[in-house]
Amino acid sequence: MKCYAESVSDLWFILSAEHGLLRPTDIVAPYERTLKSMSLPERRQWAARVYSDLSKFLSPGDDVVVLAGR
């Protein structure tokens, strides 16, 4: 997915259940947290944080592509 993201995007990020939005160069310690293990309020809080962080990099009309596993 990294190769695809770099070929079609000017900027790309990694979504982390533990850390939210990560830059490809960010280094984090291993963790076990998943979105599936979060309660609905926790997932909503996570999504709001990711949206807020991502919004700082977006302009009107930008396309956003999300690549995710199960």
ZALUMDREN-265417 format. One record per residue (C-alpha): x negated, y negated, z negated; residue in three letters. Coordinates in steps of 0.1 Angstrom, whole numbers, padded with zeros to 4 digits, always signed. Layout:
BEGIN
XYZALA ...
This chain:
BEGIN
+0000+0000+0000MET -0029-0023-0006LYS -0040-0022+0030CYS -0004-0028+0042TYR +0000-0058+0018ALA -0033-0073+0029GLU -0024-0069+0066SER +0010-0086+0064VAL +0006-0111+0035SER -0013-0142+0026ASP -0009-0134-0010LEU +0002-0103-0029TRP +0006-0090-0064PHE +0011-0059-0084ILE +0042-0054-0106LEU +0034-0040-0140SER +0060-0028-0165ALA +0036-0038-0193GLU +0021-0070-0179HIS +0046-0083-0154GLY +0030-0099-0123LEU -0007-0091-0118LEU -0032-0103-0093ARG -0051-0075-0074PRO -0083-0086-0092THR -0068-0084-0127ASP -0082-0056-0149ILE -0059-0041-0176VAL -0063-0013-0201ALA -0043+0019-0194PRO -0007+0019-0207TYR +0023+0042-0207GLU +0052+0017-0205ARG +0076+0021-0176THR +0107+0003-0165LEU +0127+0035-0170LYS +0117+0035-0207SER +0130+0000-0213MET +0164-0009-0225SER +0186-0030-0202LEU +0179-0062-0222PRO +0142-0055-0220GLU +0144-0049-0182ARG +0163-0082-0178ARG +0137-0100-0198GLN +0109-0084-0178TRP +0126-0094-0145ALA +0131-0130-0156ALA +0094-0132-0165ARG +0083-0118-0132VAL +0107-0141-0113TYR +0094-0171-0132SER +0057-0161-0126ASP +0064-0153-0089LEU +0083-0186-0083SER +0051-0206-0090LYS +0037-0192-0058PHE +0067-0194-0035LEU +0080-0221-0012SER +0115-0223+0003PRO +0118-0200+0033GLY +0090-0176+0021ASP +0096-0139+0026ASP +0091-0115-0003VAL +0085-0078+0003VAL +0086-0054-0027VAL +0070-0020-0023LEU +0079+0003-0052ALA +0079+0040-0062GLY +0108+0058-0077ARG 
